[in-house]
Amino acid sequence: MSEEPIWIVTREDSEDETIEGGKGWGEDTAKKVSALMPKPVDPEKLKYEWNRTMRVVWQLIQEAEKEASGNFGMQLDEVTLAIEINGKGQVNIMGACSSEANGKGAITLKFKRAESK
């Protein structure tokens, strides 16, 4: 890591604990345990991932504006996104119905068209 790391707090699941006589006719059953753990992330990797994601978001916004104005006579005014940064420094756009997003925090970005003067 080139600079001081950025610390990302993320949930980490482990299956180290077992419950005696749990479900399954007396078999030992693994119990998932979740804990919030800080993870170091290289700032350069985070910048790269962030910029890559924002470039794609910008392209999507431009396409949406073009489609809305050309086909529907409308103008895009505002875009709201939920962005997650995981413990590996990956920047992800969170889907509304994502089962992977269960229990995770996210950054919400709200882009609004600048008022013309």
VORO-389278 format. One line per 5 residues: number of its first residue (from 0); their letters; for each residue z, x, y of N, C-alpha, C. Coordinates in steps of 0.1 Angstrom, whole numbers, plus 2048, in hexadecimal, padded with zeros to 3 digits. Atoms other than C-alpha are relative to their C-alpha. Last residue first. Example, Ala and Ser with C-alpha at 12.3 -4.5 7.8 and 13.67 -1.06 7.14 Angstrom:
# VORO-389278
1) sa) 800/7F7/7F5/847/889/7F5/808/7F8/80B | 800/809/7F4/84E/87B/7D3/800/809/80C
# end
This chain:
# VORO-389278
116) ksear) 7FB/801/7F2/76E/6E4/936/7F4/7FC/809 | 80A/7FA/7F7/767/6DD/911/804/7FD/80F | 805/809/7F6/787/6D6/8FD/7F6/807/809 | 7FC/7FD/7F2/789/6ED/8E0/7FB/7F6/809 | 80A/7FC/7F7/783/6DD/8BE/806/802/80E
111) kfklt) 804/80B/7F8/7A2/6DB/8A8/7F6/805/80A | 80A/7FC/7F6/7AA/6F1/88B/7FC/7F4/807 | 807/80C/7FA/7CA/6E8/878/7F7/806/80B | 808/7FC/7F4/7D7/702/860/7F9/7F4/805 | 80A/80A/7FC/7F3/6F9/848/7F9/805/80D
106) iagkg) 802/7FF/7F2/804/716/836/7F6/7F5/804 | 80D/7FD/7FB/80F/70D/813/801/801/80F | 801/802/7F2/82D/709/7FD/7F2/804/805 | 803/7F4/7F8/82B/706/7D8/800/7FC/80F | 7F4/7F9/7FC/83C/6EB/7C3/7FE/80C/808
101) naess) 7F4/807/802/81C/6DE/7B2/80C/809/803 | 7F8/800/7F4/7FF/6F0/7C1/80E/7FA/7FF | 7FB/7F2/7FE/7F0/6F8/79F/809/801/80C | 7F4/7FF/808/7ED/6D3/797/806/80E/802 | 7FF/7F4/809/7D5/6D1/7B4/80D/800/7F9
96) cagmi) 7FC/805/80D/7CF/6AE/7C2/802/80C/7F6 | 7F7/80B/7FF/7CC/6B7/7E7/806/7FB/7F3 | 806/80D/802/7BD/6D9/7E1/80A/7F5/801 | 7FA/809/809/7CD/6F8/7EF/7F9/7F2/800 | 800/80D/7FA/7B7/712/7FF/806/7F6/7F6
91) nvqgk) 806/80B/806/7C2/733/7F1/800/7F4/808 | 800/80B/7F7/7CA/755/800/7F8/7F5/7FA | 80C/808/7FF/7D2/76F/7E6/802/7F4/809 | 807/7FF/7F3/7EE/788/7EF/7F3/7F8/800 | 80A/7F5/802/7FA/78C/7CB/7F8/802/80C
86) gniei) 7F9/7F3/801/81A/778/7D2/7F6/80C/7FD | 7F7/7FE/80B/805/75A/7DE/806/80E/7FF | 801/7F2/802/7F8/750/800/80A/803/7F4 | 7F5/7FA/808/7F1/72B/801/7FE/80F/800 | 803/7F3/805/7DC/719/81B/80C/806/7F9
81) altve) 7F4/7FB/805/7DD/6F4/823/7FC/80D/7F9 | 800/7F9/80D/7C0/6EB/839/80E/804/7FC | 7F3/7FC/805/7BC/6D3/856/7FF/805/7F2 | 7FF/7FD/80E/79B/6D0/869/80E/805/7FD | 7F4/7F9/805/796/6BF/88A/7FF/802/7F1
76) dlqmg) 7F6/7FE/7F5/77B/6B1/8A1/80B/809/7FB | 7F4/7FB/806/75B/6B1/88C/80A/804/80B | 7FC/7F3/7FD/741/69D/89F/80D/804/7F9 | 7F2/7FD/7FE/72E/67F/893/803/80E/804 | 7FE/801/7F1/70A/673/895/80F/802/804
71) fngsa) 7F7/80B/7FD/70B/66C/86F/802/7FF/80F | 802/80C/808/6EF/681/860/808/7F4/805 | 80D/803/804/6EA/69D/878/7FE/7F3/7F9 | 807/803/7F4/70C/69E/88A/7F1/7FC/7FC | 7FB/80B/7F9/720/69B/86A/7F8/7FC/80C
66) ekeae) 802/80C/808/70B/6B2/855/804/7F4/808 | 80E/802/801/70A/6CE/86F/7FD/7F2/7F9 | 805/804/7F2/72F/6CB/876/7F1/7FC/800 | 7FB/80E/7FE/737/6CB/850/7FC/7FB/80E | 808/809/808/721/6EA/84C/804/7F1/802
61) qilqw) 80E/801/7FA/732/6FC/868/7F7/7F7/7F9 | 7FF/808/7F3/754/6F3/85B/7F3/7FF/806 | 7FF/80E/804/74B/700/838/801/7F7/80C | 80D/804/805/73F/721/847/800/7F1/7FC | 809/802/7F4/75F/724/85B/7F2/7FC/7FC
56) vvrmt) 7FB/80C/7F9/774/71E/83B/7F7/7FE/80C | 805/80B/808/760/739/829/803/7F3/806 | 80F/800/7FF/766/752/845/7FA/7F5/7F8 | 803/806/7F3/78B/748/846/7F1/800/802 | 7FE/80F/800/78F/74F/821/7FC/7F9/80D
51) rnwey) 80A/805/809/780/772/824/801/7F1/7FF | 80C/800/7F9/795/779/842/7F5/7FB/7F8 | 7FF/80A/7F5/7B5/76F/831/7F2/7FF/807 | 800/80D/806/7AD/783/811/7FF/7F5/80B | 80D/802/806/7A4/7A2/825/7FF/7F2/7FA
46) klkep) 80A/801/7F5/7C3/79F/83B/7F2/7FD/7FA | 7FD/80E/7FB/7DA/799/81C/7F5/7FE/80C | 805/809/80A/7CB/7B8/80B/801/7F2/806 | 80F/7FF/800/7D0/7CD/82A/7FA/7F6/7F6 | 806/807/7F5/7F4/7C0/82D/7F1/800/801
41) dvpkp) 807/7F6/7F8/7FC/7CB/809/7FA/7F8/80C | 80F/801/7FF/812/7B0/7FA/7FB/80A/80A | 807/7F8/7F5/836/7B5/7EF/7F1/7FE/7FF | 80A/7F7/805/845/797/7DB/7F9/809/80B | 809/7FA/7F6/864/784/7E4/7F7/80A/7F9
36) mlasv) 800/7F2/800/871/76E/7C7/7F7/806/80B | 808/7FB/7F5/879/749/7C6/803/810/801 | 7F8/7F9/7F6/885/741/7A3/7F7/804/80C | 807/7FC/7F4/879/72A/788/809/806/80A | 7F7/7FF/7F5/886/728/765/7F8/805/80C
31) kkatd) 806/7F9/7F4/870/71B/749/80B/800/80B | 7FD/808/7F4/884/712/72A/7FA/809/80B | 800/7F9/7F4/877/71F/708/802/7F7/80C | 80A/804/7F7/881/70A/6EB/801/808/80D | 7FE/7FB/7F3/894/717/6CD/7F4/7FC/809
26) egwgk) 806/7F3/7FD/88D/701/6AF/805/804/80E | 7F7/7F4/802/8A6/6E7/6A5/7FA/80D/804 | 7F8/800/80C/88E/6CA/69E/808/80D/7FE | 807/7F9/80B/875/6D1/6BA/808/802/7F4 | 80A/809/806/886/6C9/6DB/7F9/808/7F5
21) ggeit) 807/808/7F7/8A4/6E0/6E2/7F6/7F7/7F8 | 801/80E/805/8BB/6ED/6C7/7F9/7F6/80A | 7FD/802/80F/8C5/70C/6DA/7FF/7F2/7FD | 7F6/80A/802/8B5/70E/6FD/801/7FE/7F1 | 803/809/80B/8A2/72E/704/80C/7F6/7FF
16) edesd) 7F5/807/806/8A1/742/724/7FB/7F7/7F5 | 7F7/7F7/807/886/75C/72B/80C/7F8/7F9 | 7FD/807/80C/86A/744/733/80A/808/7F8 | 7FE/7F8/80C/865/74F/757/804/7F7/7F4 | 7FB/807/80C/856/73E/775/802/80B/7F5
11) ertvi) 804/7F9/80D/852/750/796/807/7F9/7F5 | 7F8/804/80B/852/73D/7B7/7FB/807/7F3 | 808/809/809/845/750/7D4/809/7FC/7F5 | 7F6/806/809/854/761/7F3/7F8/7F6/7F7 | 803/80E/803/83A/778/802/80A/7FA/7F6
6) wipee) 7F9/806/80B/845/799/811/7FD/7F1/7FF | 7FC/80E/7FC/82C/7AB/826/807/7FA/7F4 | 805/80C/807/82B/7D0/81B/805/7F3/808 | 7F5/807/806/830/7ED/833/7FB/7F3/7FA | 7F6/803/7F6/80F/7FD/838/80C/7FA/7F9
1) sm) 802/7F8/7F5/7F5/80E/821/80B/7FE/80B | 800/808/7F4/800/800/800/800/809/80C
# end
